[in-house]
Amino acid sequence: DNLLKSFYAWSQAVCSKLIEAGYWADYIDPCSGYPVLGTQGSSTYNEVEGMQLLLRYKFQQVGMCKVILHPRWGQRIYPASMFTVAPLEQIQKAIKWVESSFQQKTEEKSGEI
């Protein structure tokens, strides 16, 4: 799945920048619920419950599953989480660096540079 691959690449890059700066960072594998960089514990992280509790997103019951309802995009989202102890300023710097890096790679692939 292209969205999953994009999330892995983006999260890995952001976490790497934060770790380079001396902060703990990790992201959750949306398929398993386990951290990607850290050790797996005895329980998994539930993305839907996390978004309900932390972001106050509503959900819809679909059979045995809960589906997140984003306030703007409805069901058309891919819930995935990244965690860090870095201050907001460092997170913003890491994201900006990664977005710039990804943009440059995209332009190089399309022959615009």
Contacts in CASP RR format, 6 or more apart in sequence:
PFRMAT RR
TARGET T0000
AUTHOR 0000-0000-0000
METHOD contacts of the structure
MODEL  1
DNLLKSFYAWSQAVCSKLIEAGYWADYIDPCSGYPVLGTQGSSTYNEVEG
MQLLLRYKFQQVGMCKVILHPRWGQRIYPASMFTVAPLEQIQKAIKWVES
SFQQKTEEKSGEI
3 78 0 8 1.000
4 30 0 8 1.000
4 31 0 8 1.000
4 78 0 8 1.000
7 27 0 8 1.000
7 30 0 8 1.000
7 78 0 8 1.000
7 80 0 8 1.000
8 36 0 8 1.000
9 102 0 8 1.000
10 98 0 8 1.000
10 102 0 8 1.000
11 27 0 8 1.000
11 36 0 8 1.000
11 80 0 8 1.000
11 82 0 8 1.000
12 27 0 8 1.000
12 36 0 8 1.000
13 98 0 8 1.000
13 101 0 8 1.000
13 102 0 8 1.000
14 25 0 8 1.000
14 82 0 8 1.000
14 91 0 8 1.000
14 94 0 8 1.000
14 95 0 8 1.000
14 98 0 8 1.000
15 25 0 8 1.000
15 26 0 8 1.000
15 27 0 8 1.000
15 37 0 8 1.000
15 82 0 8 1.000
15 84 0 8 1.000
17 93 0 8 1.000
17 94 0 8 1.000
17 97 0 8 1.000
17 98 0 8 1.000
18 24 0 8 1.000
18 25 0 8 1.000
18 84 0 8 1.000
18 86 0 8 1.000
18 90 0 8 1.000
18 91 0 8 1.000
18 94 0 8 1.000
19 25 0 8 1.000
21 86 0 8 1.000
21 90 0 8 1.000
21 94 0 8 1.000
23 84 0 8 1.000
23 85 0 8 1.000
23 86 0 8 1.000
23 90 0 8 1.000
24 84 0 8 1.000
24 85 0 8 1.000
24 86 0 8 1.000
25 37 0 8 1.000
25 82 0 8 1.000
25 83 0 8 1.000
25 84 0 8 1.000
25 85 0 8 1.000
25 86 0 8 1.000
26 35 0 8 1.000
26 36 0 8 1.000
26 37 0 8 1.000
26 38 0 8 1.000
26 82 0 8 1.000
26 83 0 8 1.000
26 84 0 8 1.000
27 35 0 8 1.000
27 36 0 8 1.000
27 37 0 8 1.000
27 80 0 8 1.000
27 81 0 8 1.000
27 82 0 8 1.000
27 83 0 8 1.000
28 34 0 8 1.000
28 35 0 8 1.000
28 36 0 8 1.000
28 45 0 8 1.000
28 47 0 8 1.000
28 80 0 8 1.000
28 81 0 8 1.000
28 82 0 8 1.000
28 83 0 8 1.000
29 35 0 8 1.000
29 36 0 8 1.000
30 47 0 8 1.000
30 78 0 8 1.000
30 79 0 8 1.000
30 80 0 8 1.000
32 44 0 8 1.000
33 44 0 8 1.000
33 45 0 8 1.000
33 46 0 8 1.000
33 47 0 8 1.000
34 40 0 8 1.000
34 41 0 8 1.000
34 44 0 8 1.000
34 45 0 8 1.000
35 45 0 8 1.000
45 81 0 8 1.000
47 68 0 8 1.000
47 79 0 8 1.000
47 80 0 8 1.000
47 81 0 8 1.000
48 59 0 8 1.000
48 66 0 8 1.000
48 67 0 8 1.000
48 68 0 8 1.000
48 79 0 8 1.000
50 81 0 8 1.000
51 57 0 8 1.000
51 68 0 8 1.000
51 79 0 8 1.000
52 58 0 8 1.000
52 59 0 8 1.000
52 66 0 8 1.000
52 68 0 8 1.000
57 68 0 8 1.000
57 69 0 8 1.000
57 70 0 8 1.000
57 71 0 8 1.000
58 68 0 8 1.000
58 69 0 8 1.000
59 66 0 8 1.000
59 67 0 8 1.000
59 68 0 8 1.000
59 69 0 8 1.000
60 66 0 8 1.000
60 67 0 8 1.000
60 69 0 8 1.000
60 75 0 8 1.000
61 67 0 8 1.000
67 75 0 8 1.000
68 74 0 8 1.000
68 75 0 8 1.000
68 77 0 8 1.000
68 79 0 8 1.000
69 75 0 8 1.000
70 76 0 8 1.000
70 77 0 8 1.000
84 91 0 8 1.000
86 94 0 8 1.000
104 113 0 8 1.000
107 113 0 8 1.000
END
